Amino acid sequence: MSYRIELAPSAARAFTRLDRGIQRRIRDAIDGLQDNPRPAGVRKLTGADDLWRIRVGDYRVVYRIEDHRLLVLVVRIAHRRDIYRGK
């Protein structure tokens, strides 16, 4: 059972602004969500019913899992100091 990966427009913009090395690491982590959207180390965000986050070095990837549609929607990619602040 493989999940489809989609990036929200704001997450896609943030991804393109990153250094190539961190882009590669984040892309590998996101691609891994296709087979297992809840890998080891994943955390459900407090105060949000349907948001999860994975750590990739100093960066965080926040995403929503829609099991009924087999979809992982990446909603935010940012440095750990900025990820939980308002946009």
PyRosetta script that sets phi, psi and omega in degrees:
from pyrosetta import init, pose_from_sequence

init()
pose = pose_from_sequence("MSYRIELAPSAARAFTRLDRGIQRRIRDAIDGLQDNPRPAGVRKLTGADDLWRIRVGDYRVVYRIEDHRLLVLVVRIAHRRDIYRGK")
pose.set_psi(1, 108.3)
pose.set_omega(1, -176.8)
pose.set_phi(2, -106.5)
pose.set_psi(2, 133.1)
pose.set_omega(2, 178.8)
pose.set_phi(3, -88.6)
pose.set_psi(3, 149.2)
pose.set_omega(3, 174.2)
pose.set_phi(4, -88.2)
pose.set_psi(4, 141.5)
pose.set_omega(4, -179.7)
pose.set_phi(5, -107.3)
pose.set_psi(5, 130.4)
pose.set_omega(5, 174.2)
pose.set_phi(6, -131.5)
pose.set_psi(6, 145.3)
pose.set_omega(6, 175.9)
pose.set_phi(7, -110.2)
pose.set_psi(7, 132.1)
pose.set_omega(7, 172.9)
pose.set_phi(8, -63.6)
pose.set_psi(8, 151.8)
pose.set_omega(8, -178.6)
pose.set_phi(9, -53.9)
pose.set_psi(9, -39.9)
pose.set_omega(9, 179.9)
pose.set_phi(10, -67.7)
pose.set_psi(10, -35.7)
pose.set_omega(10, 177.5)
pose.set_phi(11, -68.9)
pose.set_psi(11, -38.8)
pose.set_omega(11, 178.7)
pose.set_phi(12, -64.3)
pose.set_psi(12, -41.3)
pose.set_omega(12, 177.8)
pose.set_phi(13, -63.4)
pose.set_psi(13, -44.8)
pose.set_omega(13, 179.8)
pose.set_phi(14, -62.3)
pose.set_psi(14, -38.8)
pose.set_omega(14, -179.9)
pose.set_phi(15, -62.8)
pose.set_psi(15, -43.3)
pose.set_omega(15, -177.6)
pose.set_phi(16, -67.6)
pose.set_psi(16, -22.1)
pose.set_omega(16, -179.1)
pose.set_phi(17, -83.1)
pose.set_psi(17, -8.2)
pose.set_omega(17, -176.7)
pose.set_phi(18, -82.4)
pose.set_psi(18, 159.7)
pose.set_omega(18, 174.4)
pose.set_phi(19, -61.1)
pose.set_psi(19, 146.8)
pose.set_omega(19, -177.3)
pose.set_phi(20, -56.5)
pose.set_psi(20, -39.1)
pose.set_omega(20, -179.3)
pose.set_phi(21, -63.3)
pose.set_psi(21, -46.0)
pose.set_omega(21, 179.5)
pose.set_phi(22, -72.0)
pose.set_psi(22, -31.3)
pose.set_omega(22, 175.2)
pose.set_phi(23, -58.0)
pose.set_psi(23, -44.4)
pose.set_omega(23, -178.7)
pose.set_phi(24, -62.2)
pose.set_psi(24, -44.9)
pose.set_omega(24, -179.8)
pose.set_phi(25, -64.8)
pose.set_psi(25, -41.5)
pose.set_omega(25, 179.7)
pose.set_phi(26, -68.8)
pose.set_psi(26, -40.9)
pose.set_omega(26, 178.4)
pose.set_phi(27, -60.3)
pose.set_psi(27, -42.7)
pose.set_omega(27, 177.9)
pose.set_phi(28, -62.1)
pose.set_psi(28, -41.8)
pose.set_omega(28, 179.4)
pose.set_phi(29, -65.9)
pose.set_psi(29, -42.1)
pose.set_omega(29, 179.5)
pose.set_phi(30, -67.3)
pose.set_psi(30, -41.5)
pose.set_omega(30, 177.9)
pose.set_phi(31, -60.9)
pose.set_psi(31, -33.3)
pose.set_omega(31, 177.7)
pose.set_phi(32, -65.9)
pose.set_psi(32, -21.1)
pose.set_omega(32, 179.3)
pose.set_phi(33, -71.4)
pose.set_psi(33, -17.1)
pose.set_omega(33, 178.2)
pose.set_phi(34, -59.6)
pose.set_psi(34, -44.0)
pose.set_omega(34, -177.4)
pose.set_phi(35, -88.5)
pose.set_psi(35, -30.9)
pose.set_omega(35, -178.1)
pose.set_phi(36, -143.8)
pose.set_psi(36, 95.0)
pose.set_omega(36, -177.6)
pose.set_phi(37, -73.5)
pose.set_psi(37, -6.8)
pose.set_omega(37, 177.2)
pose.set_phi(38, -126.2)
pose.set_psi(38, 67.1)
pose.set_omega(38, -177.1)
pose.set_phi(39, -72.2)
pose.set_psi(39, 172.8)
pose.set_omega(39, 175.9)
pose.set_phi(40, -59.8)
pose.set_psi(40, 136.7)
pose.set_omega(40, 179.0)
pose.set_phi(41, 91.4)
pose.set_psi(41, -5.9)
pose.set_omega(41, 179.1)
pose.set_phi(42, -71.4)
pose.set_psi(42, 146.4)
pose.set_omega(42, 177.7)
pose.set_phi(43, -129.0)
pose.set_psi(43, 139.3)
pose.set_omega(43, 173.0)
pose.set_phi(44, -83.9)
pose.set_psi(44, 133.6)
pose.set_omega(44, -177.0)
pose.set_phi(45, -74.4)
pose.set_psi(45, 134.9)
pose.set_omega(45, 177.8)
pose.set_phi(46, -69.5)
pose.set_psi(46, 136.3)
pose.set_omega(46, 178.4)
pose.set_phi(47, 86.8)
pose.set_psi(47, -3.4)
pose.set_omega(47, 178.0)
pose.set_phi(48, -127.5)
pose.set_psi(48, 126.7)
pose.set_omega(48, -176.0)
pose.set_phi(49, -69.4)
pose.set_psi(49, -31.0)
pose.set_omega(49, -169.0)
pose.set_phi(50, -130.4)
pose.set_psi(50, 22.0)
pose.set_omega(50, -179.5)
pose.set_phi(51, -110.7)
pose.set_psi(51, 137.6)
pose.set_omega(51, 179.6)
pose.set_phi(52, -124.5)
pose.set_psi(52, 160.4)
pose.set_omega(52, 176.4)
pose.set_phi(53, -142.4)
pose.set_psi(53, 145.5)
pose.set_omega(53, 172.8)
pose.set_phi(54, -121.2)
pose.set_psi(54, 152.1)
pose.set_omega(54, 178.4)
pose.set_phi(55, -98.3)
pose.set_psi(55, 136.9)
pose.set_omega(55, 173.8)
pose.set_phi(56, -134.4)
pose.set_psi(56, 90.3)
pose.set_omega(56, -174.9)
pose.set_phi(57, 63.0)
pose.set_psi(57, -126.9)
pose.set_omega(57, 178.8)
pose.set_phi(58, -87.7)
pose.set_psi(58, 4.5)
pose.set_omega(58, -178.2)
pose.set_phi(59, -106.9)
pose.set_psi(59, 156.9)
pose.set_omega(59, 178.2)
pose.set_phi(60, -126.4)
pose.set_psi(60, 143.2)
pose.set_omega(60, 175.8)
pose.set_phi(61, -117.8)
pose.set_psi(61, 117.0)
pose.set_omega(61, 179.7)
pose.set_phi(62, -104.0)
pose.set_psi(62, 131.7)
pose.set_omega(62, -175.6)
pose.set_phi(63, -147.4)
pose.set_psi(63, 164.0)
pose.set_omega(63, 179.2)
pose.set_phi(64, -115.5)
pose.set_psi(64, 138.4)
pose.set_omega(64, 177.8)
pose.set_phi(65, -108.1)
pose.set_psi(65, 126.1)
pose.set_omega(65, 175.1)
pose.set_phi(66, -114.7)
pose.set_psi(66, 90.9)
pose.set_omega(66, -175.5)
pose.set_phi(67, -62.4)
pose.set_psi(67, -36.7)
pose.set_omega(67, -177.8)
pose.set_phi(68, -67.1)
pose.set_psi(68, -23.9)
pose.set_omega(68, 178.3)
pose.set_phi(69, -107.5)
pose.set_psi(69, -0.3)
pose.set_omega(69, -175.5)
pose.set_phi(70, 52.5)
pose.set_psi(70, 53.8)
pose.set_omega(70, -175.5)
pose.set_phi(71, -130.3)
pose.set_psi(71, 136.8)
pose.set_omega(71, 170.1)
pose.set_phi(72, -116.5)
pose.set_psi(72, 116.5)
pose.set_omega(72, -178.7)
pose.set_phi(73, -106.8)
pose.set_psi(73, 111.2)
pose.set_omega(73, 178.1)
pose.set_phi(74, -79.7)
pose.set_psi(74, 119.0)
pose.set_omega(74, -175.7)
pose.set_phi(75, -103.4)
pose.set_psi(75, -20.7)
pose.set_omega(75, -178.7)
pose.set_phi(76, -156.5)
pose.set_psi(76, 139.3)
pose.set_omega(76, 173.5)
pose.set_phi(77, -133.3)
pose.set_psi(77, 122.5)
pose.set_omega(77, -178.9)
pose.set_phi(78, -161.5)
pose.set_psi(78, 166.2)
pose.set_omega(78, 175.1)
pose.set_phi(79, -65.3)
pose.set_psi(79, 151.6)
pose.set_omega(79, -175.7)
pose.set_phi(80, -60.7)
pose.set_psi(80, -27.5)
pose.set_omega(80, 179.5)
pose.set_phi(81, -74.1)
pose.set_psi(81, -19.2)
pose.set_omega(81, -175.2)
pose.set_phi(82, -111.8)
pose.set_psi(82, -14.2)
pose.set_omega(82, -167.2)
pose.set_phi(83, -63.4)
pose.set_psi(83, -35.6)
pose.set_omega(83, -173.9)
pose.set_phi(84, -96.6)
pose.set_psi(84, -0.4)
pose.set_omega(84, 176.2)
pose.set_phi(85, -80.3)
pose.set_psi(85, 162.8)
pose.set_omega(85, 175.2)
pose.set_phi(86, -65.2)
pose.set_psi(86, 160.1)
pose.set_omega(86, -177.4)
pose.set_phi(87, -67.9)
pose.dump_pdb("model.pdb")
